Amino acid sequence: MATPGFTADDPIALTIRLVETPSVSGGEAAIVGFIHEGLRGLGIEAELHGRNAWCVIDGARPGPRTLLLQAHVDTVPPTDAWTGDPWRVKRADGRLRGLGTNDTKGGAAAMLCVIAEMARTRDFAGRLVFAATCDEETGGEGLEVLRPELPPLTGAVIAEPTRLRAATAQRGLMRVVVRCDGRSAHAARPWQGENAIHLATADIAALCAIDASPPHALLGPSTLTPTLIEGGVKPNVVPPTCRFTIDVRPTPDHDNDWWEHRIRAVLTSEIEVMKKRLTPVETPTADPLVQAALAATATDEPVPFGGMSDLWHVRDVAGVVLGPGRPEQSHQADEWVEESQVLRAVEVYRDLVTRYLVEEDA
């Protein structure tokens, strides 16, 4: 018998149950245990790996493909801006309001309902894998650590709010700190020193003038944004040092290495690349997984995913980001998801699985 409260045929009830199990990053043990025991209660041989739960379901027929359905179940912490209890779902006006409803417990619930159905019918060819993972919001012990435990994959569907559109590309991420060293002097005699803030503003102007055209066909332009700056010691002293941080979001056309080369070429100041490993990811539209996702969502073209997601951890195989909800609702106070999107997500995921997991390549 399934664990009490685990309802695999009602995605709304399951979303509510998941939301009302608090799971701020680092504290996902309870929700992962609930999912693990619920799957086992449905007769599925689920496994635990740290704060991740996963399972493999073999289809009734052999097939060349293995598809991962993955949803992270951690959330950001609630802020004081919440007008109600973030862990008590409010149901009104066709919406579910609560922490994680949109990002991404509605998607997780829909995937779980499909997994339960597929485990019962086995009406597909190949293998279907499901993973509920931790630490997506912070990085750490989630899909990246779980991935070696999973069977070899040919494709992956990552649950994130995309309004149920198939997102096939996301930008990378670089963080660079620039240190400008000048020479101190009295502010009344600035010619005796070298103003590090002046050096920093010149460097920022040079960085913002880097030409990263043309824009990527799906993601648009790469971006370079100064986000932090600090410098100076006293109001009457020419600043001897100034540090600033830039946030770079590369695209496949202008990737992390391209940006690092250009940054070093235009600056003479000392730079330190703090983050670089998160590279852009893109799956071609012609890939069978993308075609299955477009057909399942009844859309003609893929969309970009605007943020970072676990797609990077499956970048070696075809991948799409696809889920119920609105991207702009993520990390917002009074976060909500439309019930109709969660219900529709079950149909979309089911259709995608049956289109992709076939006996022969299309």
Phi, psi and omega per residue, in radians:
M1 nan 2.465 -3.100
A2 -1.184 2.693 3.066
T3 -0.984 2.368 3.130
P4 -0.926 2.352 3.127
G5 1.621 -0.251 3.127
F6 -1.521 1.826 -3.101
T7 -1.972 1.769 -3.038
A8 -1.542 0.049 3.094
D9 -1.991 0.140 -3.138
D10 -2.371 1.631 -3.060
P11 -1.117 -0.471 3.127
I12 -1.244 -0.845 3.113
A13 -1.072 -0.661 -3.129
L14 -1.226 -0.679 3.061
T15 -1.019 -0.807 3.130
I16 -1.037 -0.774 -3.138
R17 -1.095 -0.703 -3.138
L18 -1.181 -0.747 -3.131
V19 -1.127 -0.673 -3.086
E20 -1.429 0.173 2.931
T21 -1.922 1.702 -3.054
P22 -0.980 2.428 -3.072
S23 -2.659 0.890 3.008
V24 -1.027 2.507 -3.064
S25 -0.802 2.233 -3.077
G26 1.731 -0.324 -3.115
G27 -2.113 0.737 -3.068
E28 -1.608 0.063 -3.023
A29 -0.996 -0.734 -3.069
A30 -1.176 -0.788 -3.093
I31 -1.235 -0.655 3.106
V32 -1.172 -0.681 3.076
G33 -1.120 -0.681 3.100
F34 -1.076 -0.795 -3.141
I35 -1.147 -0.763 -3.136
H36 -1.035 -0.870 -3.115
E37 -1.199 -0.612 3.097
G38 -1.110 -0.759 3.100
L39 -1.108 -0.762 3.119
R40 -1.118 -0.615 3.087
G41 -1.140 -0.403 3.077
L42 -1.550 0.113 3.116
G43 1.502 0.247 -3.141
I44 -1.708 2.331 -3.113
E45 -1.389 1.399 -3.121
A46 -1.486 2.670 -3.127
E47 -2.161 2.738 3.016
L48 -1.988 2.423 3.016
H49 -2.453 1.776 -3.031
G50 1.084 -2.259 3.097
R51 -1.738 0.728 3.107
N52 -2.317 2.472 3.044
A53 -2.099 2.439 -3.112
W54 -2.657 2.855 3.128
C55 -2.702 2.821 3.089
V56 -2.204 2.324 3.102
I57 -2.151 2.176 3.097
D58 -1.563 2.360 3.109
G59 -1.259 2.953 3.138
A60 -1.220 -0.326 -3.116
R61 -2.240 2.589 3.074
P62 -1.191 2.633 3.126
G63 -2.732 2.844 -3.053
P64 -1.438 -0.092 -2.968
R65 -2.074 2.625 3.023
T66 -2.258 2.086 -3.050
L67 -1.939 2.319 3.052
L68 -1.738 2.248 2.877
L69 -1.831 2.112 -3.041
Q70 -2.311 2.412 3.054
A71 -2.422 2.327 3.018
H72 -1.466 2.506 -3.077
V73 -2.013 0.142 3.034
D74 -1.516 2.795 3.111
T75 -2.288 2.880 2.933
V76 -1.298 2.826 3.056
P77 -1.188 2.623 3.055
P78 -1.260 2.661 3.086
T79 -1.821 2.996 3.123
D80 -1.221 -0.161 -3.119
A81 -1.339 -0.188 3.111
W82 -1.091 2.368 3.137
T83 -1.625 -0.108 3.100
G84 -2.519 -3.068 3.121
D85 -1.194 2.047 -3.090
P86 -1.148 -0.349 -3.106
W87 -1.832 0.280 3.026
R88 -2.152 1.952 -3.026
V89 -1.205 2.284 2.992
K90 -1.788 2.202 -3.084
R91 -1.950 1.951 -3.104
A92 -2.806 2.569 3.052
D93 0.978 0.604 3.117
G94 1.294 0.256 -3.119
R95 -2.147 2.647 2.965
L96 -1.896 2.062 3.123
R97 -1.846 2.260 3.122
G98 2.939 2.818 -3.070
L99 -1.205 2.062 3.136
G100 1.667 -0.075 3.131
T101 -0.971 -0.766 -3.084
N102 -1.536 -0.619 -2.972
D103 -2.298 1.509 -0.079
T104 -2.400 0.773 -3.026
K105 -1.325 -0.445 2.996
G106 -1.117 -0.753 3.078
G107 -1.142 -0.687 3.115
A108 -1.094 -0.753 3.137
A109 -1.100 -0.757 3.131
A110 -1.090 -0.751 3.110
M111 -1.095 -0.729 -3.139
L112 -1.087 -0.672 3.106
C113 -1.111 -0.690 3.110
V114 -1.200 -0.716 3.108
I115 -1.051 -0.767 3.125
A116 -1.075 -0.731 3.130
E117 -1.152 -0.779 -3.112
M118 -1.178 -0.581 3.082
A119 -1.165 -0.518 -3.139
R120 -1.392 -0.727 -3.038
T121 -1.636 -0.536 -3.058
R122 0.932 0.506 -3.041
D123 -1.520 1.145 3.075
F124 -2.825 2.955 3.122
A125 -1.988 2.392 -3.130
G126 1.759 -2.580 -3.067
R127 -2.270 2.514 3.084
L128 -2.094 2.257 -3.125
V129 -2.075 2.431 3.043
F130 -2.166 2.473 3.072
A131 -2.462 2.240 2.969
A132 -1.854 2.034 -2.918
T133 -2.128 2.863 -3.085
C134 -1.825 3.046 2.844
D135 1.066 0.361 3.099
E136 -1.169 -0.616 -3.076
E137 -1.274 -0.415 -3.056
T138 -2.070 -0.309 -2.976
G139 1.368 2.610 3.115
G140 2.559 -1.733 -2.928
E141 -1.959 0.454 -3.072
G142 -1.622 -2.283 -3.013
L143 -1.036 -0.616 -3.134
E144 -1.035 -0.698 3.137
V145 -1.370 -0.626 -3.116
L146 -1.266 -0.541 -2.978
R147 -0.849 -0.792 3.141
P148 -1.086 -0.347 3.128
E149 -1.406 -0.348 -3.078
L150 -1.420 2.727 3.055
P151 -1.171 2.824 3.086
P152 -0.980 2.358 -3.066
L153 -1.879 2.691 2.934
T154 -1.939 -0.304 -3.131
G155 -2.809 2.817 -3.130
A156 -2.566 2.451 3.040
V157 -2.033 2.096 -3.071
I158 -1.829 2.123 -3.118
A159 -1.372 1.974 2.978
E160 -2.546 2.717 -3.131
P161 -1.189 1.986 3.133
T162 -2.289 0.278 -3.024
R163 1.020 0.521 -3.115
L164 1.030 0.657 2.940
R165 -1.851 2.608 -3.127
A166 -1.469 1.935 3.090
A167 -1.683 2.191 -3.008
T168 -2.012 0.037 -3.118
A169 -2.610 2.554 3.003
Q170 -2.494 2.644 3.133
R171 -1.230 2.847 2.977
G172 -1.534 -2.940 -3.126
L173 -2.564 2.274 2.986
M174 -2.308 2.494 2.992
R175 -2.198 2.214 -3.101
V176 -2.227 2.317 3.049
V177 -1.855 2.276 -3.138
V178 -1.980 2.268 3.111
R179 -1.988 2.107 3.124
C180 -1.843 2.122 -3.113
D181 -1.860 2.081 3.075
G182 -1.934 -2.507 -3.139
R183 -2.539 2.267 -3.066
S184 -1.228 2.592 3.031
A185 -2.838 2.945 3.055
H186 -1.238 2.438 -3.110
A187 -1.106 -0.344 3.076
A188 -1.349 -0.283 3.116
R189 -2.271 1.066 -3.023
P190 -1.085 -0.419 3.136
W191 -1.144 -0.272 3.122
Q192 -1.455 -0.150 3.131
G193 -2.177 -2.914 3.056
E194 -2.388 2.036 -2.987
N195 -1.361 1.960 -3.099
A196 -1.164 -0.474 3.094
I197 -1.197 -0.659 3.042
H198 -1.069 -0.724 3.110
L199 -1.074 -0.725 -3.112
A200 -1.153 -0.738 -3.134
T201 -1.152 -0.625 3.079
A202 -1.151 -0.708 3.106
D203 -1.116 -0.734 -3.139
I204 -1.103 -0.720 3.105
A205 -1.088 -0.703 3.127
A206 -1.148 -0.698 3.139
L207 -1.152 -0.761 -3.098
C208 -1.234 -0.240 3.118
A209 -1.580 -0.053 3.116
I210 -1.059 2.291 -3.100
D211 -1.578 1.909 3.115
A212 -1.943 0.632 3.110
S213 -1.604 2.768 -0.027
P214 -1.409 2.863 3.098
P215 -1.172 2.686 3.067
H216 -1.141 2.493 -3.043
A217 -1.037 -0.562 -3.097
L218 -1.868 -0.774 -3.031
L219 -1.489 -0.285 -3.058
G220 1.439 -2.749 -3.055
P221 -1.320 2.623 2.853
S222 -1.117 2.702 -3.133
T223 -2.239 2.532 3.004
L224 -2.264 2.098 -3.030
T225 -2.292 2.072 2.968
P226 -1.160 2.240 -3.031
T227 -2.114 -0.426 3.130
L228 -2.432 2.534 3.043
I229 -2.622 2.461 3.093
E230 -2.596 2.434 3.139
G231 -3.052 2.800 3.114
G232 1.655 2.718 -3.129
V233 -2.149 -0.633 3.132
K234 -2.625 2.760 -3.139
P235 -1.085 -0.398 -3.074
N236 -1.937 0.387 -3.106
V237 -2.169 2.307 3.005
V238 -1.091 2.152 -3.034
P239 -1.156 2.225 3.123
P240 -1.455 -0.361 -3.137
T241 -2.454 2.678 3.016
C242 -2.630 2.334 3.100
R243 -2.099 2.463 3.014
F244 -2.491 2.728 -3.108
T245 -2.013 2.426 3.043
I246 -2.086 2.474 3.077
D247 -1.864 2.130 -3.114
V248 -2.033 2.310 3.097
R249 -2.056 1.588 -3.073
P250 -1.285 2.766 3.023
T251 -2.018 2.940 3.118
P252 -0.996 -0.531 3.137
D253 -1.321 -0.493 3.132
H254 -2.345 1.441 -2.944
D255 -1.470 -3.008 -3.054
N256 -1.053 -0.757 3.139
D257 -1.140 -0.690 3.105
W258 -1.028 -0.796 -3.117
W259 -1.190 -0.723 3.141
E260 -1.085 -0.729 3.119
H261 -1.061 -0.785 -3.123
R262 -1.173 -0.705 3.139
I263 -1.081 -0.806 3.134
R264 -1.143 -0.539 -3.087
A265 -1.247 -0.548 -3.060
V266 -1.696 -0.157 -3.100
L267 -1.953 2.543 2.979
T268 -1.898 -0.175 3.120
S269 -1.274 2.907 3.110
E270 -1.316 2.283 3.105
I271 -2.152 2.636 3.060
E272 -2.315 2.087 3.097
V273 -1.444 1.939 -3.069
M274 -1.483 -0.665 3.130
K275 -2.411 2.352 3.128
K276 -2.591 -0.297 -2.935
R277 -1.256 -0.368 -3.103
L278 -1.420 1.657 -3.054
T279 -1.586 2.833 3.088
P280 -1.102 2.674 -3.140
V281 -2.287 2.422 3.091
E282 -2.659 2.401 3.033
T283 -1.965 2.249 -3.110
P284 -1.055 2.528 -3.129
T285 -1.061 -0.530 -3.106
A286 -1.298 -0.185 -3.116
D287 -1.075 2.476 -3.122
P288 -0.974 -0.583 3.121
L289 -1.168 -0.749 3.114
V290 -1.126 -0.721 3.111
Q291 -1.096 -0.692 3.091
A292 -1.136 -0.686 -3.141
A293 -1.186 -0.701 3.110
L294 -1.132 -0.736 3.119
A295 -1.136 -0.718 -3.111
A296 -1.175 -0.544 -3.137
T297 -1.637 -0.016 -3.134
A298 0.976 0.766 3.110
T299 -2.201 2.822 -3.061
D300 -1.744 -0.492 -3.032
E301 -2.313 2.540 3.043
P302 -1.284 2.932 3.090
V303 -2.149 2.876 3.040
P304 -1.462 2.739 2.961
F305 -1.776 2.184 -2.947
G306 -1.365 -0.346 -3.100
G307 -2.019 -2.734 3.050
M308 -1.764 2.601 3.127
S309 -2.611 3.101 3.093
D310 -1.225 -0.022 3.058
L311 -0.950 -0.570 -3.114
W312 -1.067 -0.552 -3.084
H313 -1.351 -0.129 3.062
V314 -2.176 0.525 -3.052
R315 -1.161 -0.234 -3.135
D316 -1.461 -0.105 3.099
V317 -2.239 2.967 3.071
A318 -1.078 2.395 -3.121
G319 -2.577 2.573 3.011
V320 -2.344 2.572 2.994
V321 -1.761 2.207 -2.982
L322 -2.762 2.158 3.100
G323 -3.004 2.932 3.107
P324 -1.302 2.664 3.080
G325 1.926 3.064 -3.077
R326 -2.007 2.281 -3.129
P327 -0.963 -0.643 -3.078
E328 -1.245 -0.200 3.091
Q329 -1.474 -0.264 -3.116
S330 -1.131 2.395 3.058
H331 1.143 0.393 3.125
Q332 -1.808 2.582 2.976
A333 -1.087 2.541 -3.114
D334 1.005 0.667 3.108
E335 -0.937 2.477 3.132
W336 -2.552 2.827 3.023
V337 -2.380 2.565 3.098
E338 -1.332 2.319 3.115
E339 -1.031 -0.666 -3.106
S340 -1.091 -0.584 3.109
Q341 -1.185 -0.711 3.123
V342 -1.130 -0.767 3.121
L343 -1.117 -0.758 3.121
R344 -1.139 -0.574 -3.129
A345 -1.054 -0.610 3.096
V346 -1.064 -0.783 3.125
E347 -1.117 -0.741 -3.108
V348 -1.137 -0.844 -3.137
Y349 -1.090 -0.731 3.127
R350 -1.073 -0.800 -3.120
D351 -1.130 -0.730 3.134
L352 -1.065 -0.804 -3.128
V353 -1.039 -0.830 -3.069
T354 -1.234 -0.489 3.082
R355 -1.311 -0.618 -3.054
Y356 -1.502 -0.696 -3.087
L357 -1.554 1.468 -3.116
V358 -2.098 2.935 -3.032
E359 -1.250 -0.587 -3.120
E360 -2.261 2.627 3.040
D361 -1.072 2.472 3.096
A362 -1.218 nan nan
